[in-house]
């Protein structure tokens, strides 16, 4: 039996099993018990009147990546509304604090055809954009059947995923992705795998994390605390760390403590719910560890623990040296480095940067980043940079130079989405837009809005 038919039969009968799964996840705090109906396609808000563009992202990283793009699109078109769906409580909680006007969040329905139809009946989006690798067959197929223009942006396909997809069924995924009118890969490696391994047409590359950014408002007390970090002459940041990496950070902090008296290590774990355990580990290692929420500036400490999400962009601006986690041979492929480059800060990362390998190699070649292999090499790199202002200045200047983007690339993404929403996108348009072969910002927008919001704020 062809895979697509098998999937259709199984998913059509999946309702009872998925309800049980949702109930189990709710008991483990993996689902919001007050919003479980949304996971079954039942809307909890009315559909706004007018044009509706639907973005679907998996979790925190993807949703935060597209928020600057969402704001740019809303700024350019006052008649546009945006629906953003995600699948995790953490993403929903963060978005609740951060959604712009005319943007709405719902939990994504699970891929049961009846639940997807219920969702589409209510929201009736004019266009749908899926982010990175969120590919659910019923979500895609039923949307395409309703003639909803489909786009896949920031598409990512690792070598391991490409091998797995080929084993599952190259034809199945090729047919599925063939329903998209616009596919933009986040890097050349993903574009090549999509084309070579799955036979999918890719319109171009556009890494949204690199092209779009925006300032994030923070509570006054947090701003005050972060500003005092500049009064600490010796400081560095370990960002988006995972289990195994925090232990490495503690080793490094202890190794540098005597050589650099007063050194402050700022630790921002990827998942703040792990903070209580990390506090105990740090104290057991003989370090003075204080959470940001409890910290009083001037209080002596070795480790400042960041116990809330959404602060990384600001932290990079206050810390002259930053190690980005998820990169120390954990099989995670590294995390976003572009926020750090925009700060700018001296960028360090581990050997596993498979999610951003081409960019990582370019950064290393340009002197905008350094790769560390273990606790000893991280200690050595930090000692060198902490003791040499000239090297810090050179690295930051190289990062700032690398981060300069041709504004047409960001504008091309926006215009391609606007064309898709209007039902007039044609193959090859993105390449034309990227080279300025279309009138950029020609949708009757004021001149000051021709440039994406992220670019206008530099």
N, C-alpha and C positions, 0 to 999 in steps of 0.2 A: 504494500500500500504506500503511495507517495506520502512523503513526510507531511506535506501541508494538509492532506486529508486526515491523517492520523492526529495531527495537532488539533484540527477543527473538531473532531469527534471527542477527543479527550477534554478539551477546554469547554465544550458545550455541556458536558456532564460534570463539570468541576465545582458547581455551586456549593453543594453540601461540604465537600472537603475544604474548599476555600473559606467557608464560614467558620468551620472548626479551627482552621489555621489562624484566622483573624482573632477568634476568641482566645486561643492559646497565647498568641502574641500580645494581646491586650493584657492578659494576666501577668505577663513578664515586662510590662511597660514598654513594649516595642510598638504598640499602636495606641492611639488616643481613643479611649472608650467612648468619649462624647462625640466622636466623629467617625465611627466605624462605618456608618452608612455611606460616607463618601467613597470608601474603598470598594463599595458595591455599586458605585455609579450614581448614588442618590445625592443631588446637589444640596448644599446647606445655605446657598445664597441665590438670589434671583440673577438671571442673566442681564447684564447691562444692555441698554439700548444702543444700537450702532455697531460699528465694526469691532470684531473680537479676534485678536490674534492669540493663539494658544501655544505656550511653551511648555514642554514636558522635560523635567530634569530629575535625575535619580535622587540626589541627596544634597548635603550642604555644599560641597565643593562646586558641583555643577550649577546649583541655583545661585550661589554667590557670584560665579563667573558671569552669568548672563544678566545680572541686575543692572550693571552699567549700560548694557545694550538696551535693556528694557526702558530705562530712563531716557536714553537717546531717542528711541522710537516714539515714546510718548511726548517728548519735547517737540518733535518735528510735526506731529499730527494731533491736534487737540480733539479730534473726533474718534481717536483710537482708544480701545480698551484692551487690556491684556490679562489673560488667565494664565497662571503659573501653577502647574501641578508637580508635586514631589511625592516621595514614598516613605519618608522618615519623619519621626517626631522632632528630631533635632533641627532638621531643615525648616519644618513648620514653625517651631518656636522662634528661630532666628528671623524668618521672614515676617513673622507677626510684628517685629520691631522695626522692620526695614522696608516694607512695601510702599512704593510711591502711590500717589493718587491715580485712580483709574486702573489700578492693578489689583488682582484678586487671587487669593491662594485657595486651592482645594487639594485634598489628598487624591492621588491618582487612583482610578479604579483598577483592580486586578484584572488580568487579561481573560476574563470570562465574557463571551460574546454578548450575552444578555446585559451584563453590567456596562460594557462599553457602549452598547446601543442606547441604554438609558442615559448615560453621560452625554453622548452626542446629541440625543434628542433635546436635552435641556440646554446645553451650552451652544450648540450649533456654531462652532467656530468658523470663521471665514478663511483661516489658514492655520496650519499646525507645524510647529518646529520642534523636533526632538533633539536632545542635546547629548553629545558624546556617543554613548553606546546603548542607549535605552531603546531597544528594538523589540517590541511586543507584536507578534503577528496579527492578532485580532485588532489591536489598537490601530495598526497601520492599515490593514486590509479594509476594515469597516470605514475608516476615514476616507480612504481612497475611493471606495465604492460610492461615497456621497459627494464625490468630486471636490473634496476639500484639498487645496494645494498643500503638498507636503515638502518639508525641508529637513535635512539632517545637518546640524551645524556643530562645529568643534568636534567632528567625528574622530574617534580614536579606535585604532585596532592594533593591538600588540601582536608580536610574532606568535606568542602562545595562543592567543585568541583566534588568530587566523588559522592555525593548525587545527584547533578544536572545531571551528566553523566548517572547515573543509571536511573533517571526519563526519560531522553531523549531516552535512549535505550542502555542497557548493551551489547546486541549482536552487535549493530552497531559499538560501540567503540572497542569491543573486536576483531571484524573482521578487523577494520581499523588498529589497533595496531598490529594485527597478520601479517601485511605485513613487519614489521621490523625484520631484522635479529639480531639486537643488540639493547637492551634497557638497559640503565644505569640510575638508579634513583639517585637523589641527596641526598636522606636520606632514612633511614629505614622506616619511616612512609609512604613516597610516594611509596616505593617499596611494602609495605604491602597492601596499598589501590589499587594499580594497579593489584596486584595478586588476592586479595580477592574480591574486588568490581567489577573489570572489567575482571577478568579471563585472565590477560595478563602475559606472561612469562617475568620475569626480570632477566637479567644476573648478576646483582650486583649493588653495590652503589659506586658512585664516585662523590663527590661534587667538581666541577671544580674550584669554587672560593677558595676552601681550598687547592687544589693540585697544582694549577698553578699560577704563578705570573711573573711579569717582570718589570724592571724599565722603567719609561716613561720619555723621554727627555722633558725638559721645556725650554722656552725662558730664556735667561740670566737674564733679569730684574726681572722675577718672582722668579727665584732661589735666587737672592740676597735678595729680600723682604722676602721670606720665611725663609732664613737663619737668618735674624735679629730677628725672633720670639724667638730664643733661648736666646736672651739678656733680654727677659721679664721674670722675675722669677716666676710670678704667671699668669698662662694661662691655658685655656681649650678649647676644641672644641665641638661644636654641629654640627653633620654631617648628611647630607641627611634628613633634616627636612621638615615637611609638615605643611600646615595651622593648627593652633592650637598649634603646638609644638614651633613655633617661639615666640608666646605670652608667653609660659611657660619659654622659654630661657630668655626673657626680664625680667620676674618676678624674676628669679633666679639671673641674673646679678645685678639687683637693690638690692636684698636682701643681696648679698655678697659684694657689693661695699664698704660699710663702714668698714666691718670686715677685708677685704683684699684690702687695698689701692693699686691702680695701677693694679688691676686684669684686664686681657684682655680676653674677650670672643670672640672666632672666630666662626662665624656662616656661615655654608655652606649649603644653602637650596638645596633641591633635584632638584628644577627647577629654574635656575637663572633668567628666565624671570620675576619672581615674585619680584626681588630685589627692583625695585622702590617703590612698595607698602610696602615692609619690611623696607626700609629706613624711610619712613614716619611714620610707626608704632613705630619704635624704637625711633625716635626723639620725637614723641608725648609722649612716656613713660618717657622722660627726660634723655635719653642716648645719648652719642656722638657716632654716627655710621658713619663709613667711608668704602667705597668700596675698595677692594684690588687694583683695577686698578687706583684709585685716591690717594691711601695712600702713604705718604712719611714717611719712618721709623723715629721714634722719635716724630712724631706728636701725641699729647695726644688724646686718644680715649677710649671708653668702649667696643665697638663692632667693630670687623673687619669683614666686610661682603665679602664673597667670591662670586664674580660675574661672574665666568666662570667655565666650567666643566673641569674634568680631573685632579683635584689637590688633591683628597682625599688621595691617597697613600702617597704623600709627606707630607700633613698636619698631618697625623697620626704620622709621624716620628718626627715632630717638636713640637707636643702638647702632654704633658705627661698624660693628662686625656681626654677621648673622650666619649661623649654620641652619640649613633647611633640612628637616628630617624626612623620614620615609625613604631614606637613601642609603642606609647602612646594611645592605645585603639582607633585607627582610622580605624581598620579593614584592615590594610595593612600588618600585619604579620611580620614587621621588615625587615631590610636590611642587606646586607653583613657585617659580623663582622670579617671576616678572614683577610681583609686588615689591620684592626686595630690590630689584634693579631700579625701580622707579623712585626709591627712597631718596638718594641711593645709599646702599650699605655695602660693605665688603662681603662678598658672597662666598660661602663655603658649603660644600655638599659631599656626600659619600659616593662610592663607586657605582651604586645602582641608581641610575637616572634614565632607565629605559623608557619612561613615559615622555621624556624630553631629551632624548639622546643627542639629536642633531643640534639643538639649542645649547645643550651643556657643552658639547665639543667646541662649538663656535665661541662660547663664553670663555672656555679655557684657553683657546688659541689666541683670543684677543686680550687676555690678561684681566678679564672682568670677573673671574671666579677662580677658585682653587679647589681641587679635589683632595679629600682626606680619606684614608683607608681604615683607620682605627683610632682608639683613644690616644695613642702616642703621636700619630701624625696630626690629629686635631689639636692636641696640646702644643705641638711644635708650630703649627700654622698660627694659632692664636697668640703664642708668645712673640712671634715675629711681628705680627700686625699690631699688637698692643704696644710694642716697644718702638715702632717706627711709623711716625705720622706721615712721612713721605710715601711709604708703601701703601698706607691706607688711602691717601689722596689719589694716588695713581690708579688703584683698583676701582675706586668710586667713579673716577673720571671715565675709565674704560667702560664701566657698567652703564653710565649715563649716555655715553656715545652709542653703545649697542642698542639702547632702548629707544633711540630716535627712529620713529616709524614714518614712512611715507603716509601722509594723511589720507591719500586716495585708497589705501588698503582698508582702513576702517570705514571710510565712506562707502566703498564698494560693497561691504557687507550690509550696511544699512539700506542702500539703494536696491540691492538684490532682494532683500526681504520685503521691501515695499513693493517691488515689482511682482514678487510671488503672491503677496497679499492681494494685489490688484488683479491677479490672474493673467498677467502679461509677461511673466518671466519666460525667456527662451534660452535653450542651451547655448553656452558660450557668452552669455551676458556678463557673468561675473568677471571673466577675463577682460572684456571690454571696459567694464566699470573700473577695474583695477588700474587700467592704463589711461584712465581719463577720457575714454572714447565715447562717453555719454555726458550729457550736461549734468554735472554733479549738483545735487540739491535742486533739481529742476521741478520738483513737485510743488511749485508755488509756495516755497518756504521763504521766510525772511532771510536776508543775507547772513545775519549773525548766527543762523542755525545751520548754515551749510556744513560747518565742521561739526563732527560728533561731539557730544558734551564732554566725553573723556579727553578729547584732543584740545578742546577750548581751555580746559583747566590745566593743560600741560602735564 
